[in-house]
Amino acid sequence: MRRLFGSVRARATVAATLVVAVVLVAAGTAVVLSLRANLIDRAGADAESAARKVAARLATGTSWDALDLPDDDDEPVQIVDGTGRVRAVSEDLESVSGTGTNGVRPSAGPAPAGGTLDDDAHLSSGEAVIDGDRGTYRWAAIEVKPRESEDDSGSGSGSGASGGDSEAETDDDSDSGSGAGSGAESGGDDDARTFTVFAGAPLDAADSAVRTALTVMLIGLPVLLAVVAAVTWAVTRRALRPVEGIRAELDAITGSRDLARRVPEPATHDEIAALARTTNATLAALQDAVDKQRRFVADASHELRSPIASLRTQLEVGAEHPEFLDLDGAVEDTVRLQHLAADLLLLARLDAGERPPDRPVRLADLVAREAAEHGLRARIEPERADGYEVRGSAPQLGRILGNLLDNARRHARSEVALALRQEGADAVVTVSDDGPGVPPAERDRVFERFVRLDDARTRDEGGAGLGLAIARDAAHRHGGSLVAGERPGGGAEFVLRVPLSG
């Protein structure tokens, strides 16, 4: 299972399908609930309209036994008085629930004498059996309040009262007793003369519509999810095809170790194309680093071979002929090997990304010390109380100054100058000589490793060609810079910039 969902394509397909499924289920549920609520509200409106029609006729004084109630399944009607007695029902209505009373057999009672309708319609739901068929209905209840009249408040006589008494005597379900009891009810019982008209509207259409919608959703949802999964799978496969090409090419490059090869770059301008360009840039940087490392090893081997061979020759000659042993030459070659080994070690540490310690260093003291060791006098203008304090490594900064002074003395005809000044937030050290100078085309190449210009090709005088390379790398590690230029009046000038502390 883990391997099945290990690919980006599979995870993207599953995620997209789940998201669409959740959205569709939520949207479908909302649609079904909204549809059912709207259909039920519409049924309630139809029921209320039917109830108001019947209640309006009652309010105008029409007796319930004279009403022509609807007898179809769509609009069953039941009239109940304030005491809970059923006065009139639709012809085929057999049983009912949800109207406050389950009885459907009309009881005799007083006829309305006209009145007003209640503005509010009370809605409820229940079941009804009409001509043997059971169904669910939305019921609307409208109250009819009779209008008070002089006959109602008098002795209880009148056509309405007598009519009510006559019906009360023939109704088996009416309360039995004396004629006075019936006359008293018709004359003053407000509950018996307040009527509620219940009219129903069937909910079968709403239930059918909801069932149809659910059926369509249950059938369509899996089909739609299958389409979404298939489309997502295909689109993801097409989108990731360049990634597979990049991976395959990188795998081939790793196997062949040919860093000159490059991964294919799509013609698009999306993230995958940016990934391919970045990968090619990384390969180019890696190839350049490997080439430099190979050249470095080859040059180091070449530089080490000469003094080692010379030292071995002198020792072998001295072993056979002690009188010919050149001790001074052997010591010189040994010192040269020592310096070269130290330079190579420092370069290796710099290439490894070693950062100088963040310590305060008085650059003015270093300049004065290096000048004294080389028999020079440094010019420091203006003087600063903090001694041109910078942050970094005193040995490495001293190595920069020493290498620059050694290079200047090697090429100078008669004069080497060392100066320290401030420019903005930087301390600026200049080392100049009156030698032939550095041609403009060579001012960047001179800082490369094992590079010696034509005038300095001899190993005895030109060194190994590592001094300036070490000086520039150390300057960069201190957040500064080292550039070669031309001295005013002729000659070479090297300018070192290091940020002042604070």
N, C-alpha and C positions, 0 to 999 in steps of 0.2 A: 504493500500500500504506500509506503514511504517513497519507493522508487517510482510508483505510478504518478504521484503528485510532486516528483522532484524537479520536473521541468517547469520553466516559466510559462510555457504555452498551456500546460494542464492547469496550473494554478490560476492563470488569467481566465481561462474558460470557466472553471468552477466558480470563481469569484463573480464574473459577469453574470453567469446563470443564476446564482443565488441572489444577487442584487435585483435582477429583473424579476425573479420569482417573488421576492418580498414586496417589491413595488406593485406588481400586478395583483398579488393577493390583497394588499392594503387598499389599492384602488378599487378592485372588484368588490371587496366588502363594503366600502363606502358607497359604491354605486348601487349595490343590492339594498343596503339599508335605506339609502335615499329614495330609491324606487318604491320600496314597500311603504315608507312613510308618506310619500306623495300620493300613492294609490289609496292608502287608508284615509288620508286627509280628504281626498276627493270623494271617497265613499261617505265620509262624515258630512261633507257639504251636500251631497245628494240626499242623504237621510234628513238633514236639517231642513232642506228645501221642501221635502215631502211632508215633514212634520208641521212646518209653518203653514202649508196650504190647508191641512186639516184643522190646525188650531185657529186659523183665521176664520174659517166657517163657524167653528164653535164660538168664537168671540163675537160674531155677529148675531148670535142667538139661535143658531140652528141646533136642534136636538141631535144627540148622537145616533138615535135610532133612525133619524132621517138622513144621516150622512151616507154618501156613496163611497165607501172605503175601497182603496185599491185591493184587488184580489189576486194579483200576480206575484211571482216569486221575487221580483225586484224591489218592491216597496210594501212590505208588510207593515200594518199599522195596528196599534193597540192603544186604547184610551182608558186611563185609570184615574179615579178620583182621589181626593186627599186622604181618604180612609183606607186606600189600598184595594178597593173593589174595582174589578174590571168592568167597564161599561160597554165597550164595543171593541171588536177585533175584526181583522180581515177575514174573509170567508174561509179560506183554506188553512189558516193558521191553527196548528194543533198544539204546539208547546213552544215555550220561549224562555230564555234566560238572559240576564243582563239588563232587564228593565225594572228591577225592583220587585217584580212579582212574576211567578211562574204560571199563574192561572190565566186561562184564555176564555173561560166561560163568562159571558157578560152577566152582570147583576143589575137589577132594576134600581132606579134612583131618580133624583130630580134632574130635570132638563136644564141646561144653561139658559140664563136670561140675558146673555150678551155680556161682554166685558173686554178686558185688555189682554194682550200677549206679553209674556215675560221676555225681556230682551235677550236673556242668556239662554243658550242651548247647551244642555249637558250631554256629553258623548260617552258612550260605553260600548263594549263589545260583548257579544254572547251568541249562543246558538239558538236556532229556531227550526222547528219541523213544519214544513208547509206541504200539505198534500202528500205526506209520507216521506218527503225528502228532507234530510237534515243538512243544514249549512250554517256557516259562520256569518254574522251580520254586524254591521256598525250601526248602533242605535243612537238616535238623537231625541232628546226629551225637551218638549216645549210646554210650559205651564200656561194655562188659560185662567185668568182671574176674573170672575163675574163682576159686573158693575152693580153696585148697591142701588136699590130702588125703593120707592115708598111702599110697594107691595111686599117687598122682602122684609122691611122693618115693621110692618103692621101686624095684623091678626093672623097672617099666614094663609090667607085666602088668595085666590088667583088661579089663573089657568096653569101657570108653571107649577104651583104647589099641588094642585089637584092631580095634574098629570103625574107628578112624582109619586103621590100617594097611590094612584092607581097602579103604577108599575110596581111599587113596593109590595102591594098585596099579591101580585102574581109572580113575584120572583121567589123561587125556592131558597136561594142563597141569601136573600135580604134578611135583616134582623126582624123577627116576629115580635108582636106585642100589640098594644092597643092602637087604635087609629090616632089617638092623640100623640103617640110616640112618633108616628110617621109625619103627622102634621108639624110636630115640633122640629123634626129633622129638616123638613123642607123649609120651614120658616126661619131657622136660625143657625143651622149647622154649616159653618163656612167650609170646613174640610170636605164635606160631601159635595159641595158646589164648586170646589176648586179642582180642575182637571189637568192631567198631564198627558200629552199626546206623544207616544213613542212611535217613531217611524224608522224603519231599518233599510239599509242598503247592503247588498251581499258583498262579501270579501273574497269570493271565489276567484274573481278576475285578478285581484291583487296577488292571491296565493299562486295562481297559475302563472302570472307574469314573473314572479320571483323564482318559481321552480324552473321556468324556461331560461331565465338569466343564469341561474346556478348551473343548469345543464350545459349551456353554451360555454360558461367559464371552465367547468370541469373538463370539457372536451377540448376547448381551445388552448387552455393554459399549458398542458404538456406539449402540444404541437408547437406553440410559440416558444416555449423554453428550449425545445429541441432545435428550432431554427436559430435561436440566439446562440446556443452552444456551438452549432455547426459554423455559423458565421464568425463567431469569436475565434474558434479554432483555426479557421482558414485565414482570417486577417492576421492573427498573431503569428501564424506560420510564415506568412508572406513578409511580415514586418521583421521577424527575427532571422530571415534567410541571410541578410548581410552579416549578421552577428556570427552565424555559423561559418560563413566564408572567412571572416576575420580569425575565428578560433582555429579553423583548419590551417590557414596560412601561418599563424603563429606556431602551431604544433609542428609544421614542416620546417620553419625557421629554427625552432629549438632542436629538432632532430639533425638538421644539416649544419647547424652552427654558422650559417651564412647570414651575417648581419646586414649584408647589402640588399637583401630582399625586403619587400614592403608588402603590407596587407592591402587588399583592394579597398578603394574609397568609393562609396556610393555617390551617385550624381545628385542626391537629394541634399537638403540643408537641415536635416533633423539631427537628433542626438546621436544616432548611430554613425552618421557621417562625421560628426565631431569626434566621436570615439575613435574612428578609423584614422583621422588626421592626427589626433593626439598619440595614438599608438605608433604611427609612422615617425612622428617627431621623437618619441621615446626611443624607437629603434635607431634613428639617426644619431641621437645623443649617445646611445650605448655603443654604436659602432665607432663614433669619434673617440669615446673614452677608451675603448679596447685598442683602437689604432694608436692612440697616444701612449697607452700602457706598453704596447709592443715596441713602439719606437723608444720609449724610455728604457725598457729592459735592454734593447739592442745597443742604445747609446751608452748606457751604464756599463754594459759588458765591454764595449769597445774602449771606454775610458779607463776601466779598471785593468784591462789586459796589458796596456802599454807600461804603466808603472810596475805592475807585478812582473812582467817579462824582464824589464830592465833591472829590477831588484834581484830577481833570480839569477840573471846573467852575472851581475856583480858578485853575488855570493858564491856562485859556482867558480868564477875566476879566482876569487879570493881563497876558496878552498884548495885549489890546485896551485895557485901562485900567490901566497900571502903578500908578497911585496907589491903586487898590482891591485890590491883591494882598495877601492875608492869609498872610504867610509862616509865622506861628505855627500857623495851622490846617493849612497844607500839611505842615509838619514833623510835626504831631501825627498827621495821617492817614498819613503815611509810616511813622512809628514804629509805629502800630497795624497797618499792613500787614506790617511786619517781624515784629512779635510773632506775628501770626496765621500767617504763613508758617512761622515757627519751630515754633509749636505743631502745625501740620499735618504738618510734617516729622517731628517727634518721635512723633506719633500713628502715622504710617505706619511708622516703625521699630518701634514697639511692636507694631503689628498684624502685622508680618512675623515676629514671634517673637524679636526681638533680646534676648539675655540680657545683663544688666549684667556687667561684669568682676568677677571674684572677688578684690577687693582690700580690705585693711583700711581702714576709714574711722572716724575719731573723730567720732561723732555729736554729742558735746558741743561740739566746735569749730564744727561746722556750725550748730548751734542758736545759739550765741553770735554768730556772724558774721551770720546772717540777722536776728537780733534787733537787732543794731547798725545794719544797713542800713535797717531799718524804724523806727528810733528807739525801740526797746523794750529792756527788760532781762529776760532769760530767767531763770527760776527752775530751778536744777538741784539736785535733792535725791534721794538723797545724792550727794556727789561720789565719783567712781570714779577710781582711778589710771590706768586704761586709757582714760579719756575716753569711756566707753560705746562701745567699739569694736564695729563691725558689719562685715559683708562686703558689698561691692557697689560702686556707682558714686557717687562724691562729687557730680558734677554733677547726676545724677538725684535723689539724696536732697536736695540743695540746692534743686532745682526743686520738689520736693514741698513743702518748708517755705515757699518763696517764694510758691507759689500759694495755700497755706492762709493765709498772712499777708495777701496781697493781698485775698483773699476776705473775711477778717475785717475789715480796715480799710474795705472798701467798704460793709459792712453795720453796723459798730459805730456806736454813738451817741457814746461817749466813751472806751471802754476796750477794749484788746486785750491778752490775756495769753498768754504762751508759757512752757511748763514741760516739763521732762524728768525722768523718774524711771524706776525699775526695778520691774518686776512679774514675778517668777519668772525665766524665761530671756529675757524680752523687754525691750527699751528702749521706753518709752511716751512719746510726745510729744503734748501737748495744746495746741490753739490755740483759744481761746475769745474771744467778744466779747459786749457787752451790747446787741446789736441785737435785731431782732424774732425771731430764731431760725428754725429750719427746722421746719415742721409735720411731725408723725410720718408722714403719708401721702406726704410728698415727700422723705423722708430717703434713699431709694434712688434715686429719679428724679433727684435733684440731681447725681448722679455721671454721668448720661448726657451724651453730647456735644451741644453746642449747646443745652443746656437752661438757661433763665434763669427764675427764679421771677418772679411778677408785680411784686414790689417792685424787681426788678433788670432790667426789660425794656429800659431805655434803653441803647443801645449805648455811649454815652459813659461811663456809669458801670457798667453791668453786664458789659461785656466781651463776648466771643464765646461764652461758655459752655463753654470747653474746659479751663479751669484745673483744676477738680475731677476731670474725667474723666482728664486726664493724671496727676494726683496719685494716683488710685486704681490706674490701670494700672501706674504705676511702683512703687507699694507692693507690688502683687501680684508683680511681677517680682523683688522683693527678698525674697520669701517672707513678706511681712507683710500687713497689712490696714489699711484706712482706713474709718472709720465716722463718721456724723454723729449727734449726740445733743443733749441739752439741758444748758445750763450751769446749775449750782446758782444759784438766784436769778433765772433768766431769761436768755435769749440762746442763741446757738448754741455748740456745742463739737464740734470735730473731733478724733478720737483716732487717732493713727498708732502702729502696733505693728510693730517690726522685731526679728527674733531677734538676740540678742547673739552676738558671735563666741565660739566655744568653748563 
